[in-house]
Amino acid sequence: MQVDANDTQLVIITGMSGAGKTVAVQSFEDLGFFCVDNLPPALLPKFLELMKDSSNNIQNVALVMDLRGREFFDALFDSLDRLGKEEWLHEQILFLDAEDQALVSRYKETRRSHPLAKEGLPLEGIRRERKMLDELKGRSQSIIDTTSLKPKELRERIIENYRQQEQQVFSVQLVSFGFKYGVPIDADLMFDVRFLPNPHYVEHMRPLTGLNTEVSSYVFKWTDTQKFLEKLKDLLHFMLPQYKREGKSQLVIAIGCTGGQHRSVALAEHLSEYFSSDFVTHVTHRDIDKRKGL
């Protein structure tokens, strides 16, 4: 979906309590967005009328909606359906998520109670909230997993994704990871490369990573690797333009091996460089240093 430069940009920030919505809305403020925190969904139609008024000259808006306004939450889906009919408006839902354990730790650090478990354990409220937000997460165009992100890293991610929102720059984020540490919940596409020969079993390569030339050469020398890359590149050559045409601003492609240190790192680096001539690409190695801490 192509966005006209004169269209009003609306980002609805929502997601799990404790997942970073405060940092997110501050980041949008830094980008020059007009921001409203905790807008009740029932008031969204009225707010749209104010936005549509040309005398307000509001072009970029970010609204935080979460369970603090849960008494109005049933009205949200009606409001979202209305948004899709507004031709003058380009809207996007940004959903912030994190693993249960990370959310519990954050609540313990702040000594705050969960809004859905005032008298109970934070985990009880987190599970209730996750169930309530499940459908909304499915309607979100962008999902960011903040489990392992520091506030500064979340801010950088948002600024990277939205600072040129009016140009609708499409970017491809390659993420290497280790299945032993869990899968990235914000991935759009995920590929398992644990079937490829593993440098971990070559003793002198064990402490190295896929960023090392010797390791990457080992990964790529096998026929299975070459066949896999040929088929994967062909698939992505077809899919990436389709995602861009649909209006998606970022596609997260996760490449996973056992520990996220060798094979996935080498392949993510290779794919990022390969597609960089056609798309804006970024590469992140989530678990590359995990083994050092074991």
N, C-alpha and C positions, 0 to 999 in steps of 0.2 A: 504494500500500500504506500504509494508515493505521497509525501506530505508537502503541501504548498508552503512557501516561505511565509505567507500571510496568515496561515492557520494558527489558531491558539493551541498551545501545547499544554496538556493536562496530565500530570503524573499522580496517580493515587498510590500512596505509600501505606502498605498494610503488612500483616504478618504476625508472627508469634511475639507475645510480650517478652521483652528482654533480648530480642534478636537484633536491635540496633536502630530502631525507627527514629530515636532522638538524634543520633549521629547522621542518619540519612537526611532528615529535614534540615539540619544545619548545613549539610553539604549542598543541598539545593539552594538554600539561601545564599551561600557563597557564589553560586552560579548565576545569581540574579533572579531566581524564581520568586514569585509571590507565594508565600507559604502560609498555610493554615493548619494548626495542630489540633487534632481531635475534633474534626468536623462531624457532627451527627449525620449519618447517611440520609435521614429524612430531609435535611436542609440542602442537599446537593442540587435538586432542581432549582431552588431559589438562587443558589450561588451561580448556577449556569446562566440564569437570566442576567445576573450582574456582569458576568464575564462577557456575555454576548453584546452587551451595551458598548458600542464603539467608543463612547466618550471616556470609558475607563482605561482604554489603551493597555490592557493586560494581555501579554502574549505568552508568558510562561508561568504556569501555576503548578504547585505541588501541594497536595492535601493528604494529611495523615488521618486514616480511619482505622480504628481498632476496637477492641472489646470494652474500652472505657465508655463507648457509646452503644453498648449491646442492647439497650432498650429500644434503639432505633434500627438494630441490625437487619431486621427483616425487610426494611425498606431499601437496603443497599442493592439487591439484585434488580429491583425495579428501576433504580437510578442508573445502574450499569447498562441495562437494556436501552434506556433512553440515550445514553451517551453514544451508543453505536449508530444512532439515527441522526446525529448532529454532524452535518457535512462540513461545517466551519471549524470543527474541533478534531484534533488528533489526540486520542487518549491512550494511556498505557497504565497497566497495574503493575507495580513493583512490589513483589512479595518477599519479605525478609524471613528467613528460616534459620534454624540451628538445631543441632541434636539435643535430645532431652537432657543429657548429662551436662552439656555446656550451659543450658538455660538454668538448670538447678544450681550450678556453681555460681552463676551471676546473681541469682536471687540471694544466695547465702552471703556473697560478698557485700551486697548492698543492704542486707538485712531487711529486705522488703518482702511483703506477702504477695502471692499471686492474686490478681483481681478475681479469679474464679475459685480461689481456695483461701479465703480470708482467715478461716479458722483451722484449715488443714495443712497438709504438706504441699510444698510447691509442685511436686511431681503430679499430684492429683489434678491441680488446676491446669498444668501444662497439657496433660492428656485430654482433658475436657476441651481446652481451647483448640488443640490440634484437630480434634474431631469436628468442632464447629466451623473451623476455617478450611476444611478439606476441599469443599466445592469452590470456594473463592480462590484457593491456590491453583485449582485446575483452570480457572479463567484468567490467570495472570500471564502476561506476556513476558515478564522477566522475573526470575527467581534468583536470589543471592543467598548462598549458604554462608553464614557468618561464624560458623563453629570455630574455625581456626583463624579468623580474621581479627586483627587488632583494629581499634577504632580508626587509626590513621590509614590502615589498608582498606577498610570499607569506604572511607571518604575518597581515597584515590580511585577505587573501583567506580564509584558513582560519578565522580568528575570525569573520568575517562569515558564512561558510557554516555553521559548526557551533556557534556559541554558543547557539543556540536549537534545537538538534537535536531535543530532546524535543517541541517544538511542531510540528516538521516544517514550518517556514515555507518556502513555495515562492517562489523569486525568479527574475526574468528579467534576464539580463545582456546588454545590447546592446553590441556591439563594432564600431566602425568600423575599417576597415583598407584599406591599399593593396595591390593584387595585385602591384605591382612589388617589394614588400618581402616577399612570401610570404604564404601563407594561415595563419590561426590554427589550430594543430593541436588545440586544446581546444574548438573550436566544435561544437555539436550540430546547428545548422542554419546554412546559409550561402547568402547571396543576392548575386548579381552585378548591380550597377546601372550598369555601364559603358555600357549602351545609352542612358542618359539624357543629355540635353544637358549639356555640361561647362562650368562657369564658368571653368575654367582658360584657355579661349580668349577670354574677355573680359578684356582687358589689365588694367584697373584692379581686377578681382576676383582676379587671379592670386595676389597675396600674402595675400589674405584666407582665411578658413576658413568651413566650414559653420556655425559658431557666429555668424557675422555675419548680421544681418537681411537685408541686401541680397543676400547669396549664397543664403541659404535661400529667400528670395522668388523668386529666379531659378530655383532648382531646382524649386520647387513650382508654378510658373506654367504648366508645360507639361502638355498633355493626357495625354501618355504617363506622366508622373509620377503624375498623379491616378488613372489607370486601374491602374497598378501598385500604388499604395498601397491602392486599394479591394480588389483581389484578394488582396494580401498580408495585409491586416487580416482579411479573411474567412477565409483559411487559418489564421492564427494564433488567431483566435477559436475555431476548432474544435480546434486542436492543443494549445494551452496547458493547458486543463482536463484533457486526456487524459494529458499528462505529469505533471501534479500528482496525478491520481488513481492513476497508476502508482507514486507514491512518490518521484519525482525531486525532490531538494531545490533544484536550480538548473538552469536551461536557458540555455545560451549561444547567442545568435543573432548571427552575424557578418554585417555588411553591407559589401561591398567595392566600391570604385571603383578607378581607376587608381593614384592616389597617396595615397588615404586622407585627403584634406584638405578636399574640398568636398562632393560628392554624398553619400558614405557618412556623413559627419559629420552633415549636415542630416537625413538620413533616420533615423539612429540616435537622434538627439535627439527627433525627432518621434514615433517609435514608443515610446520610453521614456516620454514624457509621456502619450501616448495610452493605453497599457496600465497606467499607474500607478494608475488608479482601481480596477482589479480585481486587480492583482498588485503585489508588491514589485519595483521595477525599479531597475536600476543601469546607467549608461552609461559606457563607456570608449572613448577615441579613441586607438587604439594608435599611429597614424602621423601624427597631426595636425601634429607639429612636425618631421617627418623632412626635409622640403624645406628648412627653414632651415639644416640642417647640410650641405646638398650644396654 
